[in-house]
Amino acid sequence: MSVAFRRESDEEHLEPKFEVPIPPGPNLVTANGKRLIIEKVEAFERAVAESVADPEMLMKLKRDRRYWRMRLATAQLSPPPPENHVGFGSRVRLRLKGTERTIHIVGGDEADPAAGLLAFTAPLARALMGLQEGDFADFAGKPDAIEILRVEFE
């Protein structure tokens, strides 16, 4: 029979389902970041186990569970930075454009810029790495745009 006369299944017309992309580079985490990833994995494990008969929702839950399992498997606790230096896990009080603010440098999965949690890959975090209290840093093409007021490590 010619393929022109065969009935195509509905599956052939659906959009392809892609995995959640894994960010490139190392999966550095703080102790709190690792705890949050563990909580996500556990939440998706429960959701998949309790999933009702909605196959579309079950596929989405399993996909998200695979993402968080991979993030847990690749999580690396970052070593503390040298004493009094800005690094991964540091809480930094700084002055930028005349405004003081505090940021905490964390892993990508833990980042929430609105809450002051900045991924270590963010341009501002990269500009601060290795600095100490009293240091100035160039940022966004402006010399001495950032002043480090305080550095703490949790």
N, CA and C of each residue as an Amber inpcrd file, in Angstrom:
protein
   462
   0.8510000  -1.1710000   0.0000000   0.0000000   0.0000000   0.0000000
   0.8960000   1.2340000   0.0000000   0.5050000   2.2210000  -0.7210000
   1.2650000   3.4660000  -0.8020000   1.1950000   4.2130000   0.5280000
   2.2910000   4.8810000   0.8850000   2.2950000   5.6420000   2.1280000
   1.3280000   6.8110000   2.0680000   0.9200000   7.2080000   0.9030000
  -0.0350000   8.3070000   0.7800000  -1.4010000   7.9190000   1.3260000
  -1.6730000   6.6200000   1.3790000  -2.9800000   6.1760000   1.8450000
  -2.9780000   5.6500000   3.2690000  -1.8210000   5.5990000   3.8790000
  -1.8290000   5.0770000   5.2420000  -2.1370000   6.2150000   6.2120000
  -2.7170000   5.8590000   7.2970000  -3.0880000   6.8500000   8.3010000
  -1.8860000   7.1130000   9.2100000  -1.5660000   8.3820000   9.3550000
  -0.4720000   8.7510000  10.2420000  -1.0040000   8.8180000  11.6660000
  -0.1860000   8.4360000  12.5890000  -0.6230000   8.4960000  13.9850000
  -0.5510000   9.9280000  14.4850000  -1.2700000  10.1900000  15.5220000
  -1.2590000  11.5200000  16.1220000   0.1150000  11.8580000  16.6950000
   0.8770000  10.8260000  17.0760000   2.1990000  11.0260000  17.6610000
   3.1390000  11.7490000  16.6980000   2.9760000  11.5030000  15.3890000
   3.8780000  12.0870000  14.4110000   3.7300000  13.6000000  14.3110000
   2.6300000  14.1480000  14.7870000   2.3800000  15.5700000  14.6610000
   2.6770000  16.3450000  15.9430000   3.0840000  15.6540000  16.9850000
   3.3770000  16.3300000  18.2410000   4.7540000  16.9770000  18.1990000
   4.8940000  18.0380000  18.9600000   6.1990000  18.6910000  19.1040000
   7.1480000  17.7220000  19.8010000   8.4180000  17.7200000  19.4080000
   9.3600000  16.8400000  20.0990000   9.5680000  17.2950000  21.5340000
   9.8170000  16.3510000  22.4040000  10.0620000  16.6430000  23.8230000
  11.5660000  16.6270000  24.0530000  12.0890000  17.7280000  24.5430000
  13.5190000  17.8360000  24.7810000  13.8040000  17.7820000  26.2700000
  15.0030000  17.3440000  26.5940000  15.4510000  17.3370000  27.9840000
  15.7290000  18.7760000  28.4160000  15.6700000  19.0140000  29.7230000
  16.0390000  20.3120000  30.2650000  17.5480000  20.4420000  30.0780000
  18.0160000  21.5240000  29.4470000  19.4580000  21.6220000  29.1850000
  20.2750000  21.7490000  30.4680000  21.3900000  21.0600000  30.4870000
  22.3280000  21.1170000  31.6110000  23.3170000  22.2460000  31.3000000
  23.4670000  23.2060000  32.2110000  24.4230000  24.2880000  31.9560000
  25.8420000  23.7470000  31.7830000  26.6320000  24.3630000  30.8960000
  28.0090000  23.8920000  30.7050000  28.8770000  24.2470000  31.9070000
  29.9880000  23.5670000  32.0170000  30.9400000  23.8590000  33.0850000
  30.6640000  23.0530000  34.3310000  31.4940000  23.2780000  35.3470000
  31.3370000  22.5060000  36.5860000  30.0630000  22.9040000  37.3240000
  29.5240000  21.9610000  38.0580000  28.3150000  22.1970000  38.8520000
  28.7410000  22.4630000  40.2950000  29.3390000  23.6340000  40.5190000
  29.7700000  23.9960000  41.8610000  28.5590000  24.3920000  42.6950000
  28.5610000  23.9660000  43.9510000  27.4490000  24.2680000  44.8520000
  27.9780000  24.6340000  46.2350000  27.1690000  25.3840000  46.9570000
  27.4140000  25.6090000  48.3730000  26.7440000  24.4580000  49.1190000
  26.9860000  24.3470000  50.4180000  26.3170000  23.3020000  51.2050000
  24.8100000  23.4950000  51.1390000  24.3520000  24.7480000  51.2010000
  22.9210000  25.0340000  51.1010000  22.4040000  24.6830000  49.7070000
  23.1840000  24.9630000  48.6800000  22.7780000  24.6330000  47.3150000
  22.5990000  23.1400000  47.1250000  23.4960000  22.3450000  47.7050000
  23.3670000  20.8880000  47.5950000  22.1180000  20.4090000  48.3290000
  21.8510000  21.0000000  49.4900000  20.6460000  20.6390000  50.2370000
  19.3970000  20.9550000  49.4090000  19.3790000  22.0970000  48.7290000
  18.2340000  22.4690000  47.9010000  18.0460000  21.4970000  46.7340000
  19.1510000  21.0490000  46.1290000  19.0530000  20.0780000  45.0320000
  18.4980000  18.7550000  45.5480000  18.9490000  18.3110000  46.7050000
  18.4320000  17.0670000  47.3020000  16.9300000  17.1960000  47.5400000
  16.4990000  18.3380000  48.0460000  15.0650000  18.5600000  48.2820000
  14.2760000  18.5160000  46.9750000  14.8410000  19.0740000  45.9050000
  14.1660000  19.0390000  44.5910000  14.0220000  17.6020000  44.1040000
  15.1060000  16.8130000  44.2100000  15.0600000  15.4170000  43.7760000
  13.9830000  14.6710000  44.5520000  13.9710000  14.8440000  45.8680000
  12.9700000  14.1610000  46.6960000  11.5530000  14.5900000  46.3290000
  11.3590000  15.8800000  46.0640000  10.0280000  16.3730000  45.6920000
   9.5710000  15.7580000  44.3650000  10.4760000  15.6540000  43.3830000
  10.0920000  15.0530000  42.1100000   9.8990000  13.5480000  42.2340000
  10.6600000  12.8920000  43.1180000  10.4430000  11.4630000  43.3640000
   9.0190000  11.2360000  43.8870000   8.6210000  12.0620000  44.8710000
   7.2560000  11.9430000  45.4290000   6.2030000  12.2470000  44.3630000
   6.4330000  13.2980000  43.5820000   5.4490000  13.6940000  42.5710000
   5.2620000  12.6010000  41.5250000   6.3520000  11.9580000  41.1080000
   6.2440000  10.8760000  40.1210000   5.5100000   9.6890000  40.7370000
   5.8320000   9.3620000  41.9890000   5.1860000   8.2200000  42.6540000
   3.6900000   8.4650000  42.8530000   3.3150000   9.7160000  43.0950000
   1.9160000  10.0430000  43.3680000   1.1630000  10.4970000  42.1270000
   1.8410000  10.5110000  40.9840000   1.2340000  11.0340000  39.7580000
  -0.0170000  10.2520000  39.3840000  -1.0240000  10.9970000  39.0240000
  -2.2760000  10.3820000  38.5790000  -2.1440000   9.9730000  37.1220000
  -3.2140000   9.6400000  36.5070000  -3.2030000   9.0380000  35.1750000
  -2.9500000  10.0230000  34.0370000  -2.4090000  11.1970000  34.2910000
  -2.1340000  12.1530000  33.2210000  -0.7490000  11.8540000  32.6400000
  -0.6940000  11.1750000  31.4830000   0.6060000  10.7720000  30.9350000
   1.4910000  11.9700000  30.5660000   0.8900000  13.0480000  30.1170000
   1.6700000  14.2480000  29.7600000   2.3620000  14.8270000  30.9890000
   1.6460000  14.9120000  32.0970000   2.2170000  15.4330000  33.3340000
   3.2890000  14.4930000  33.8680000   3.0650000  13.1950000  33.7700000
   4.0450000  12.2180000  34.2290000   5.3460000  12.3390000  33.4360000
   5.2460000  12.5280000  32.1200000   6.4470000  12.7040000  31.2930000
   7.2170000  13.9540000  31.7240000   6.5170000  15.0360000  31.9990000
   7.1580000  16.2850000  32.4200000   7.8410000  16.1040000  33.7820000
   7.1510000  15.4490000  34.7030000   7.7330000  15.2090000  36.0220000
   8.9870000  14.3380000  35.9290000   8.9460000  13.3030000  35.0990000
  10.1050000  12.4300000  34.9410000  11.2740000  13.1740000  34.3020000
  10.9690000  14.0490000  33.3410000  12.0250000  14.8420000  32.7060000
  12.6930000  15.7600000  33.7340000  11.8870000  16.4470000  34.5480000
  12.4380000  17.3380000  35.5680000  13.2140000  16.5570000  36.6220000
  12.7010000  15.3650000  36.9570000  13.4040000  14.5160000  37.9150000
  14.7670000  14.1120000  37.3580000  14.8560000  13.7810000  36.0770000
  16.1450000  13.4220000  35.4710000  17.1250000  14.5970000  35.5560000
  16.6250000  15.8080000  35.3000000  17.4840000  16.9990000  35.3860000
  18.0700000  17.1400000  36.7890000  17.1990000  17.0830000  37.8100000
  17.6760000  17.2930000  39.1750000  18.5420000  16.1410000  39.6710000
  18.2810000  14.9310000  39.2230000  19.1560000  13.8080000  39.5730000
  20.5530000  14.0260000  38.9880000  20.6050000  14.5180000  37.7500000
  21.8930000  14.7870000  37.1130000  22.6260000  15.9120000  37.8480000
  21.8870000  16.9430000  38.2480000  22.5180000  18.0490000  38.9850000
  23.0540000  17.5640000  40.3270000  22.3460000  16.6370000  40.9660000
  22.8310000  16.0880000  42.2310000  24.0670000  15.2200000  42.0060000
  24.0360000  14.4070000  40.9570000  25.1570000  13.5120000  40.6790000
  26.4290000  14.2840000  40.3250000  26.2880000  15.4590000  39.7270000
  27.4620000  16.2240000  39.3030000  27.8250000  17.3500000  40.2720000
  27.0570000  17.5120000  41.3550000  27.3070000  18.5980000  42.3070000
  28.6710000  18.4330000  42.9690000  29.4160000  19.5260000  43.0110000
  30.7320000  19.5390000  43.6530000  30.7310000  20.6650000  44.6820000
  30.9250000  20.3080000  45.9470000  31.0360000  21.3420000  46.9700000
  32.3010000  22.1440000  46.6940000  32.1370000  23.4410000  46.5730000
  33.2760000  24.2950000  46.2780000  34.0960000  24.5230000  47.5360000
  35.4190000  24.4610000  47.4200000  36.2490000  24.7440000  48.5960000
  36.1320000  26.2190000  48.9620000  36.3380000  26.5490000  50.2240000
  36.2410000  27.9590000  50.6220000  37.3480000  28.7770000  49.9720000
  37.0690000  30.0490000  49.6970000  38.1140000  30.9110000  49.1250000
  39.1750000  31.2210000  50.1750000  40.3230000  31.7380000  49.7600000
  41.3270000  32.1510000  50.7490000  40.7110000  33.1660000  51.7150000
  41.1880000  33.1660000  52.9370000  40.6270000  34.0310000  53.9760000
  40.5910000  35.4950000  53.5270000  39.4580000  36.1400000  53.7720000
  39.2210000  37.5540000  53.4540000  39.2110000  37.8670000  51.9640000
  39.1130000  36.8520000  51.1050000  39.0300000  37.0660000  49.6640000
  37.6350000  36.7020000  49.1820000  37.1750000  37.4130000  48.1710000
  35.8890000  37.0890000  47.5580000  36.0690000  35.8300000  46.7240000
  35.1550000  34.8920000  46.8880000  35.1790000  33.6560000  46.1180000
  33.8150000  32.9920000  46.1880000  33.7550000  31.7840000  45.6910000
  32.5060000  31.0230000  45.6960000  32.0640000  30.8180000  47.1420000
  30.8350000  31.1650000  47.4360000  30.2960000  31.0160000  48.7840000
  30.4300000  32.2730000  49.6280000  31.1000000  33.2910000  49.1180000
  31.2940000  34.5300000  49.8820000  30.0170000  35.3730000  49.9080000
  29.8460000  36.0600000  51.0200000  28.8220000  37.0970000  51.1270000
  29.5970000  38.4110000  51.0830000  29.2490000  39.2620000  50.1280000
  30.0210000  40.4730000  49.8690000  29.1360000  41.7070000  49.9880000
  29.5900000  42.6390000  50.8150000  28.9480000  43.9570000  50.8950000
  29.7750000  44.8670000  49.9930000  29.1170000  45.5200000  49.0350000
  29.8370000  46.3320000  48.0670000  29.1050000  47.6260000  47.7660000
  29.8150000  48.5300000  47.1570000  29.2150000  49.7730000  46.6760000
  29.3840000  49.7750000  45.1570000  28.2600000  49.8800000  44.4540000
  28.2410000  49.9010000  42.9960000  27.3670000  51.0580000  42.5590000
  27.9280000  51.9790000  41.7880000  27.2020000  53.1680000  41.3310000
  26.6480000  53.9650000  42.5010000  27.3910000  54.0290000  43.5770000
  26.9840000  54.8090000  44.7400000  25.9800000  54.1260000  45.6460000
  25.5480000  52.9220000  45.2890000  24.5540000  52.2020000  46.0820000
  25.1970000  50.9950000  46.7480000  24.9690000  50.8480000  48.0450000
  25.4760000  49.6790000  48.7590000  24.4970000  48.5320000  48.6050000
  25.0510000  47.3550000  48.4400000  24.2340000  46.1420000  48.3850000
  25.0640000  44.9630000  48.8390000  24.3730000  43.8990000  49.2140000
  25.0380000  42.6780000  49.6500000  24.6510000  41.5670000  48.6870000
  25.6430000  40.8200000  48.2350000  25.3750000  39.6620000  47.3800000
  26.0580000  38.4410000  47.9760000  25.5320000  37.2930000  47.6620000
  26.1070000  36.0140000  48.0800000  26.4030000  35.2610000  46.7940000
  27.6470000  34.8480000  46.5980000  28.0440000  34.1610000  45.3710000
  27.7950000  32.6670000  45.5390000  26.9300000  32.1190000  44.6770000
  26.4600000  30.7350000  44.8080000  26.5040000  30.0250000  43.4570000
  26.0590000  28.7700000  43.4390000  25.9610000  27.9910000  42.2070000
  24.7600000  28.4120000  41.3770000  24.7610000  27.9880000  40.1330000
  23.7160000  28.3730000  39.1930000  22.3090000  27.9680000  39.5990000
  22.1410000  26.7840000  40.1830000  20.8080000  26.3150000  40.5660000
  20.2740000  27.0440000  41.7940000  21.1500000  27.6220000  42.5730000
  20.7640000  28.3240000  43.7930000  20.5470000  29.8190000  43.5440000
  21.0120000  30.3110000  42.4160000  20.9950000  31.7470000  42.1310000
  19.5800000  32.3240000  42.0830000  19.4450000  33.5020000  42.6680000
  18.2140000  34.2850000  42.6380000  18.6300000  35.7470000  42.8010000
  18.9620000  36.4220000  41.6870000  19.4880000  37.7880000  41.7750000
  18.6080000  38.7440000  42.5740000  17.2990000  38.6040000  42.5080000
  16.4040000  39.4940000  43.2540000  16.5970000  39.3360000  44.7610000
  17.0280000  38.1560000  45.1920000  17.2670000  37.8970000  46.6150000
  18.7370000  38.0860000  46.9950000  19.5520000  38.5700000  46.0480000
  20.9640000  38.7880000  46.3420000  21.8230000  37.5530000  46.1840000
  21.2790000  36.4820000  45.6330000  22.0340000  35.2510000  45.3860000
  22.4890000  35.2650000  43.9300000  23.7760000  35.4720000  43.7180000
  24.3160000  35.6550000  42.3810000  25.1380000  34.4440000  41.9730000
  24.8730000  33.9080000  40.7850000  25.6360000  32.7650000  40.2800000
  27.0900000  33.1640000  40.0880000  27.9910000  32.2310000  40.3760000
  29.4210000  32.5100000  40.2430000  29.8180000  32.8190000  38.8060000
  28.9540000  32.5050000  37.8570000  29.2300000  32.7710000  36.4460000
  28.7330000  34.1410000  35.9990000  28.0050000  34.8460000  36.8570000
  27.4740000  36.1710000  36.5080000  28.6220000  37.1740000  36.3670000
  28.5020000  38.1230000  35.4610000  29.5780000  39.0980000  35.2630000
  29.9860000  39.8380000  36.5370000  29.0430000  40.2260000  37.3590000
  29.3850000  40.9320000  38.5930000  30.1760000  40.0250000  39.5300000
  29.7500000  38.7790000  39.6730000  30.4600000  37.8360000  40.5390000
  31.8740000  37.6010000  40.0190000  32.0270000  37.4420000  38.7170000
  33.3620000  37.2230000  38.1480000  34.2630000  38.4320000  38.3800000
  33.6860000  39.6420000  38.3350000  34.4860000  40.8530000  38.5710000
  34.9840000  40.9360000  40.0080000  34.2760000  40.2940000  40.9380000
  34.6270000  40.3760000  42.3570000  35.6110000  39.3010000  42.8150000
  35.6910000  38.2080000  42.0850000  36.4980000  37.0650000  42.5230000
  37.9390000  37.4740000  42.8160000  38.4160000  37.0610000  43.9940000
  39.7980000  37.2900000  44.3900000  40.0510000  38.6210000  45.0710000
  39.0610000  39.4980000  45.1210000  39.2510000  40.8070000  45.7550000
  39.1310000  40.7020000  47.2720000  39.5740000  41.7530000  47.9640000
  39.4980000  41.8280000  49.4210000  38.8150000  43.1250000  49.8160000
  38.4790000  43.2260000  51.1150000  37.8950000  44.4590000  51.6300000
  38.7950000  45.6390000  51.2830000  38.1690000  46.7300000  50.8430000
  38.9100000  47.9290000  50.4880000  39.3590000  47.9750000  49.0460000
  39.2860000  46.8410000  48.3240000  39.6850000  46.8150000  46.9170000
  38.6250000  47.4570000  46.0370000  39.0760000  47.9400000  44.8890000
  38.1770000  48.4780000  43.8680000  38.2930000  47.5990000  42.6350000
  37.2260000  47.5520000  41.8370000  37.2410000  46.7480000  40.6190000
  36.5470000  47.5040000  39.4960000  37.0460000  47.2830000  38.2920000
  36.3970000  47.8330000  37.1130000  35.1710000  46.9860000  36.8260000
  34.1330000  47.6280000  36.2970000  32.9240000  46.8810000  35.9480000
  32.1640000  47.6420000  34.8830000  31.6710000  46.9360000  33.8950000
  30.8730000  47.4980000  32.8050000  31.6130000  48.6430000  32.1090000
  32.9190000  48.4760000  31.9510000  33.7160000  49.4670000  31.2460000
  34.0650000  50.7040000  32.0520000  33.7110000  50.7120000  33.3280000
  34.0010000  51.8680000  34.1790000  35.0770000  51.4970000  35.1900000
  36.1600000  52.2840000  35.2490000  37.2080000  51.9810000  36.2250000
  36.7330000  52.2480000  37.6520000  37.1570000  51.3860000  38.5590000
  36.8390000  51.5100000  39.9860000  35.3380000  51.6760000  40.2470000
  34.5300000  50.9650000  39.4880000  33.0760000  51.0620000  39.6270000
  32.5680000  50.3530000  40.8780000  33.3490000  49.4000000  41.3880000
  32.9270000  48.6050000  42.5440000  33.9330000  48.8000000  43.6700000
  33.4150000  49.0140000  44.8690000  34.2580000  49.0550000  46.0580000
  33.8020000  47.9360000  46.9880000  34.7430000  47.1010000  47.4330000
  34.4280000  46.0040000  48.3500000  34.4500000  46.5650000  49.7690000
  33.3060000  46.4750000  50.4450000  33.1950000  47.0080000  51.8130000
  33.4070000  45.9360000  52.8630000  32.9300000  44.7170000  52.5860000
  33.0400000  43.6350000  53.5810000  32.9730000  42.2920000  52.8640000
  33.7570000  41.3340000  53.3440000  33.7550000  39.9740000  52.7910000
  33.5870000  39.0010000  53.9450000  32.6060000  38.1090000  53.8220000
  32.3670000  37.0560000  54.8190000  32.2300000  35.7340000  54.0940000
  32.5290000  34.6500000  54.7970000  32.3010000  33.3180000  54.2580000
  31.5150000  32.5220000  55.2800000  30.4890000  31.8520000  54.8060000
  29.6360000  31.0820000  55.7170000  30.1080000  29.6490000  55.7950000
